[in-house]
Amino acid sequence: MESTKYEITYIIRPDLDDAAKTALVERFDKVLTDNGADMISSKDWSKRRFAYEIGGFNEGIYHINLINATDDAALNEFDRLAKINDSILRHMIVKRED
């Protein structure tokens, strides 16, 4: 089965300390790899100001993952866990065509 490249962008609460943010990123990277995705890259983009308030915050830390996946198991599990995690304000999964 052919793998597909995906980009996952998520916004982390700006009030997390560095240790908590690192633990969160490592946890979600592990969720992806444990469910069959191959991690291409996982990096912080920047702390950015929002156009409107999200969850009481005016800014957040953007993190971007690039992965290869052969099925939706990793994406579905990431999506499920990101929706119930209070430290992730928003997330978006996009299929890459390159």
LOLOPA-959102 format. One record per residue (C-alpha): residue number from 1; x, y, z. Coordinates in pm, 1 decimal. Layout:
N
{pt NUM; {X; Y; Z}} ...
//
This chain:
98
{pt 1; {0.0; 0.0; 0.0}} {pt 2; {130.7; 343.9; -91.5}} {pt 3; {193.4; 596.7; 183.3}} {pt 4; {49.3; 946.2; 177.9}} {pt 5; {217.8; 1258.8; 312.1}} {pt 6; {25.8; 1467.7; 567.0}} {pt 7; {92.9; 1794.8; 744.4}} {pt 8; {-44.7; 1832.6; 1095.0}} {pt 9; {-48.5; 2180.2; 1245.2}} {pt 10; {-157.8; 2235.8; 1601.2}} {pt 11; {-162.5; 2532.3; 1838.0}} {pt 12; {-34.0; 2484.8; 2191.8}} {pt 13; {-139.5; 2704.1; 2483.8}} {pt 14; {116.7; 2982.4; 2536.3}} {pt 15; {116.2; 2951.7; 2917.6}} {pt 16; {274.1; 2601.9; 2923.6}} {pt 17; {630.6; 2590.7; 3053.7}} {pt 18; {903.1; 2445.0; 2831.0}} {pt 19; {906.7; 2104.3; 3002.9}} {pt 20; {528.6; 2061.5; 2972.1}} {pt 21; {532.7; 2173.3; 2607.4}} {pt 22; {816.4; 1932.3; 2524.8}} {pt 23; {631.3; 1646.5; 2697.8}} {pt 24; {313.3; 1729.6; 2504.4}} {pt 25; {493.1; 1734.6; 2167.6}} {pt 26; {674.8; 1407.7; 2245.5}} {pt 27; {346.4; 1245.2; 2351.1}} {pt 28; {168.3; 1340.4; 2029.3}} {pt 29; {470.4; 1244.3; 1814.8}} {pt 30; {460.2; 904.1; 1985.6}} {pt 31; {85.3; 871.4; 1918.4}} {pt 32; {155.6; 914.5; 1547.5}} {pt 33; {451.3; 674.9; 1530.3}} {pt 34; {284.7; 410.4; 1750.6}} {pt 35; {-10.2; 401.9; 1510.4}} {pt 36; {199.2; 336.7; 1200.1}} {pt 37; {298.3; 682.5; 1075.0}} {pt 38; {655.6; 764.3; 970.9}} {pt 39; {769.7; 1097.5; 1116.0}} {pt 40; {943.4; 1320.1; 857.9}} {pt 41; {974.0; 1625.2; 1082.2}} {pt 42; {835.1; 1771.0; 1402.9}} {pt 43; {916.2; 2133.2; 1474.6}} {pt 44; {790.3; 2449.1; 1639.3}} {pt 45; {695.7; 2717.5; 1393.3}} {pt 46; {656.7; 3023.2; 1615.9}} {pt 47; {445.8; 3192.9; 1880.1}} {pt 48; {184.5; 3397.5; 1697.0}} {pt 49; {-90.7; 3636.7; 1786.3}} {pt 50; {-445.0; 3529.8; 1693.2}} {pt 51; {-691.6; 3736.6; 1492.4}} {pt 52; {-950.2; 3649.3; 1757.2}} {pt 53; {-942.7; 3497.3; 2104.3}} {pt 54; {-932.4; 3115.7; 2127.2}} {pt 55; {-1009.8; 2959.8; 2463.1}} {pt 56; {-926.7; 3280.1; 2647.1}} {pt 57; {-586.8; 3320.7; 2477.3}} {pt 58; {-473.2; 3588.2; 2232.4}} {pt 59; {-164.6; 3397.2; 2112.8}} {pt 60; {-35.9; 3041.6; 2082.6}} {pt 61; {262.8; 2828.8; 1987.9}} {pt 62; {227.0; 2669.7; 1644.6}} {pt 63; {379.4; 2323.3; 1594.9}} {pt 64; {403.9; 2142.4; 1260.2}} {pt 65; {448.0; 1769.3; 1193.0}} {pt 66; {510.3; 1614.7; 853.0}} {pt 67; {431.3; 1244.0; 836.4}} {pt 68; {387.9; 958.1; 592.7}} {pt 69; {97.6; 724.3; 665.4}} {pt 70; {-41.1; 423.4; 480.4}} {pt 71; {-380.8; 435.9; 653.0}} {pt 72; {-587.4; 667.4; 872.7}} {pt 73; {-517.6; 499.2; 1209.4}} {pt 74; {-251.2; 749.8; 1321.3}} {pt 75; {-451.3; 1049.1; 1198.7}} {pt 76; {-772.2; 933.4; 1365.1}} {pt 77; {-599.6; 870.8; 1698.0}} {pt 78; {-419.2; 1207.1; 1684.2}} {pt 79; {-747.0; 1382.4; 1602.5}} {pt 80; {-932.2; 1205.5; 1884.7}} {pt 81; {-668.6; 1285.9; 2148.1}} {pt 82; {-613.8; 1645.4; 2031.4}} {pt 83; {-986.3; 1718.4; 2067.1}} {pt 84; {-987.2; 1617.7; 2435.4}} {pt 85; {-650.4; 1770.9; 2533.9}} {pt 86; {-683.0; 2111.9; 2699.7}} {pt 87; {-327.0; 2212.4; 2602.6}} {pt 88; {-404.2; 2200.4; 2228.8}} {pt 89; {-625.2; 2492.4; 2129.8}} {pt 90; {-673.6; 2398.4; 1760.6}} {pt 91; {-540.0; 2141.0; 1516.8}} {pt 92; {-560.1; 2078.7; 1145.0}} {pt 93; {-461.8; 1777.7; 933.1}} {pt 94; {-392.6; 1839.9; 562.6}} {pt 95; {-301.5; 1591.2; 289.1}} {pt 96; {9.9; 1708.5; 102.6}} {pt 97; {26.7; 1664.9; -273.9}} {pt 98; {405.6; 1713.2; -313.9}} 
//
